[in-house]
Amino acid sequence: MNRGTSPGASSGTNTHGAQGLPWANAAMRELEVDIACAIQSDAKVMITGESGVGKRFVAHLIHQRSRRRLAPFVIANCQDIAESLPQSGPGSESAQPFKHGPLKTVDNGTLLIDEIQKIPMPMQLQLLKFIEREMTNGSDLRLMTATSTDVFERVRPNQFRNDLFYRLNVIHLIIPALRDRPEDIPILFHHYLSFYARADVPRLSAAALERLVAYPWPGNVQELKAAAETLAVQDLPRPVEPDDFPFHIGR
C-alpha cells in the first residue's frame, strides 16, 4: 500500500484518519490513537481481528513509522519460531536474539508472530523463557503478535499460558470486521480501485454501491481488495454495475 495516499470516496468529508489511512469509522479512528501510541513506544503489541482485516498491514505500519523503520520487519509462524528459538546448551544464554534459523536477520528489528494462539503449550514456555532472558539482557528486538481469536479466552481452559499472554498483551489493538464498519467499504473500495486502475478510476453506479455495502465481506479487506483489482483490470468504459462484480458479490 505504498500508493495509499489516493483519495477516498468523492465527497467533501475527510475520509482519511490522522495516520492518512482510508477509513472513517469511529472505532477505526479510535484505533489510530492506539496505533500512534504503539509507533512512539517499544512495547509489545498484540493485534486481534478476523482473517483479512489487515493485522499484518497495521503491524508493518507501526514498524515503518517507528524508530526501527530501517531495521528488518519479519513475519514468523510457529515453525519459524520452533527453528529459531535458542535451545539449551552451550551459548544458549547469548544476548543476541534468534541467532539460528530463519529469523536470524530480525536482530534490532520487529518480529511479528502470526496466529500466536496456534503455538503449542511446550513452545509457549520456551518462548516465555526466551522473552524473559532477552529482556533481561537488553535485547533491542521488538515483538508483536497477531491472532484471529480472543487469546484470553484460551487462557481460561489452559490452552494458552497466562504469564505469556500478559507479557505479549501490553498494547492491544482490535481491528473490527469490515461488515461492522460499512461506512468504510466505499472508501476502501475506491482506494484500491485507484491503486490498481491502469487509466481512469472506474465509477460505481448507485446500484453497485448499494450492493457493495450490503455484501457481508467474510474475507474482510483482503476480499474487498481482490474484488477491486478484478474490476480495475477490466477497464470498463461505463459506470460499474452489480453484475460487474465477481459472481458471489454481485448476485
C-alpha positions in Angstrom: 0.0 0.0 0.0 2.8 2.4 -0.7 0.4 4.2 -3.0 -2.0 4.5 -0.2 -2.5 8.3 -0.5 -5.2 8.1 -3.1 -8.4 9.8 -2.0 -11.4 8.0 -0.5 -14.9 8.5 -1.6 -15.6 11.5 -3.7 -17.2 13.7 -1.1 -16.4 16.8 0.8 -15.8 15.0 4.1 -12.5 13.8 5.4 -12.3 10.1 4.6 -8.8 9.6 5.9 -7.8 9.3 9.6 -4.9 11.0 11.4 -2.5 8.4 10.0 -3.6 9.2 6.4 -5.4 5.8 6.2 -8.6 5.3 4.2 -11.3 4.9 6.8 -14.0 7.0 8.5 -15.4 4.5 11.1 -15.3 5.8 14.7 -13.8 2.6 16.0 -11.0 2.8 13.4 -10.4 6.4 14.3 -10.0 5.3 18.0 -7.7 2.5 16.8 -5.5 5.2 15.2 -4.9 6.7 18.6 -3.6 3.4 19.9 -1.5 2.9 16.7 0.1 6.3 17.3 1.0 5.2 20.9 2.5 2.0 19.5 4.6 3.9 17.0 6.1 6.0 19.8 6.7 3.0 22.0 8.9 -0.1 22.0 6.2 -2.0 24.0 4.9 -5.4 22.8 1.8 -5.2 20.6 -1.0 -7.8 20.2 -3.3 -7.3 17.2 -6.6 -9.1 17.2 -9.0 -9.4 14.3 -10.6 -11.8 11.8 -8.7 -13.1 8.9 -8.3 -10.5 6.2 -8.9 -7.4 8.4 -5.3 -6.1 8.0 -3.4 -7.2 11.0 -0.1 -7.6 9.1 -0.7 -4.2 7.5 -1.1 -2.5 10.9 2.0 -4.2 12.3 4.0 -3.1 9.3 2.6 0.4 9.5 3.8 0.6 13.2 7.2 -0.6 12.2 7.6 1.7 9.2 6.7 4.8 11.3 8.8 3.8 14.4 12.4 4.4 15.2 13.1 0.9 13.8 12.0 1.7 10.2 15.4 1.0 8.8 15.7 -2.4 10.6 14.1 -5.7 9.4 10.4 -6.4 9.7 9.9 -10.2 9.8 6.7 -12.2 10.0 7.0 -15.6 11.6 4.8 -18.7 12.1 5.0 -21.5 14.6 7.6 -23.4 12.5 9.8 -20.4 12.2 9.7 -19.9 16.0 10.5 -23.6 16.6 13.5 -23.4 14.4 14.8 -20.1 15.7 14.4 -20.2 19.4 17.8 -21.0 21.1 18.0 -24.5 22.5 19.6 -25.4 25.8 23.3 -26.0 25.7 26.5 -24.0 25.2 25.9 -20.5 24.0 22.1 -20.6 24.6 22.3 -17.7 27.1 23.7 -15.3 24.4 22.1 -11.9 24.4 21.8 -12.0 20.6 18.1 -12.9 19.8 17.2 -15.5 17.2 20.8 -16.5 16.4 19.7 -19.5 14.5 17.0 -20.5 11.9 15.0 -18.3 9.5 14.6 -15.4 11.9 18.3 -14.6 12.4 18.0 -11.4 10.4 15.5 -9.8 12.7 18.1 -8.5 15.2 17.2 -5.0 16.3 14.1 -5.0 14.1 10.5 -6.0 14.6 9.2 -9.6 14.7 5.5 -10.3 14.1 4.4 -13.8 15.3 1.3 -14.5 13.3 -1.5 -16.7 14.7 0.1 -16.7 18.1 -2.8 -18.7 19.5 -1.6 -21.8 17.5 1.7 -22.1 19.3 1.6 -25.3 21.4 2.0 -25.2 25.1 5.6 -26.6 25.3 6.7 -23.9 22.8 4.9 -21.3 24.7 7.1 -22.0 27.8 10.2 -21.9 25.6 9.1 -18.5 24.1 8.3 -17.1 27.6 11.7 -18.0 28.9 13.4 -16.6 25.8 11.5 -13.3 26.2 12.4 -13.0 29.9 16.1 -13.7 29.2 16.3 -11.4 26.2 14.6 -8.5 28.0 17.0 -9.0 31.0 19.9 -8.9 28.6 18.8 -5.7 27.0 17.8 -7.0 23.6 16.6 -4.4 21.1 14.2 -6.8 19.4 10.5 -5.6 19.2 7.9 -8.3 19.4 4.4 -8.1 18.0 1.8 -10.8 17.7 -1.3 -11.3 15.7 -4.3 -13.5 16.3 -7.7 -14.2 14.7 -9.2 -15.3 18.0 -9.5 -13.9 21.5 -6.3 -15.3 23.1 -7.6 -14.5 26.6 -10.4 -17.0 26.1 -7.8 -19.7 25.6 -6.1 -18.8 28.9 -9.0 -19.9 31.0 -9.1 -23.5 29.7 -5.3 -23.7 29.9 -4.7 -23.6 26.2 -2.5 -20.5 26.4 -0.2 -19.6 29.3 -1.5 -16.6 31.2 2.1 -15.4 32.0 3.0 -15.4 28.3 -0.3 -13.7 27.5 0.4 -10.8 29.9 4.0 -10.5 28.5 2.7 -10.1 25.0 -0.5 -8.1 25.6 0.9 -4.7 26.5 -0.7 -2.7 23.7 -3.8 -4.5 22.4 -5.1 -3.4 19.0 -8.5 -4.8 18.0 -9.4 -4.4 14.3 -13.2 -4.6 13.6 -14.5 -6.8 10.8 -15.4 -4.9 7.6 -19.1 -5.8 7.9 -19.1 -3.9 11.2 -17.9 -0.6 9.6 -20.0 -0.3 6.4 -19.1 3.4 6.0 -15.5 2.3 5.3 -16.5 0.0 2.4 -16.9 2.6 -0.3 -13.8 4.5 0.9 -11.6 1.4 0.9 -13.0 0.1 -2.4 -12.2 3.4 -4.1 -8.8 3.4 -2.5 -8.0 0.0 -4.1 -9.6 0.9 -7.4 -7.3 3.9 -7.6 -4.4 1.7 -6.7 -5.0 -0.9 -9.4 -6.5 1.2 -12.2 -4.3 1.4 -15.2 -6.0 4.6 -16.5 -9.2 6.3 -15.3 -10.6 5.0 -12.0 -13.9 3.2 -12.6 -17.0 4.9 -11.2 -19.7 2.9 -9.4 -23.4 3.2 -10.1 -25.8 3.8 -7.2 -26.9 0.1 -7.5 -23.3 -1.1 -7.5 -22.5 1.0 -4.4 -25.6 -0.3 -2.6 -24.6 -3.9 -3.4 -21.1 -3.3 -2.3 -22.2 -2.0 1.2 -24.8 -4.8 1.6 -22.4 -7.6 0.9 -21.1 -9.1 4.3 -17.4 -9.4 3.2 -16.5 -12.6 5.0 -12.9 -12.2 3.7 -12.8 -8.7 5.0 -10.4 -6.1 3.5 -8.4 -8.8 1.6 -11.6 -9.9 -0.2 -12.5 -6.3 -1.0 -9.0 -5.6 -2.3 -9.2 -8.6 -4.6 -12.7 -7.5 -5.9 -11.3 -4.0 -6.6 -8.4 -5.4 -8.5 -10.7 -7.6 -10.6 -12.8 -4.6 -11.6 -9.8 -2.4 -12.2 -8.2 -4.7 -14.8 -11.4 -4.7 -16.8 -11.1 -1.0 -17.8 -14.8 -0.6 -18.1 -15.8 2.3 -20.4 -19.0 2.9 -18.3 -20.0 3.0 -14.6 -19.7 -0.2 -12.7 -22.9 -2.2 -12.2 -23.7 -5.0 -9.8 -23.3 -7.6 -12.5 -19.7 -6.5 -13.0 -18.7 -7.6 -9.5 -17.4 -11.2 -9.0 -20.4 -13.6 -9.1 -20.5 -14.2 -5.3 -20.7 -10.4 -4.6 -22.9 -9.2 -7.5 -25.7 -11.7 -7.1 
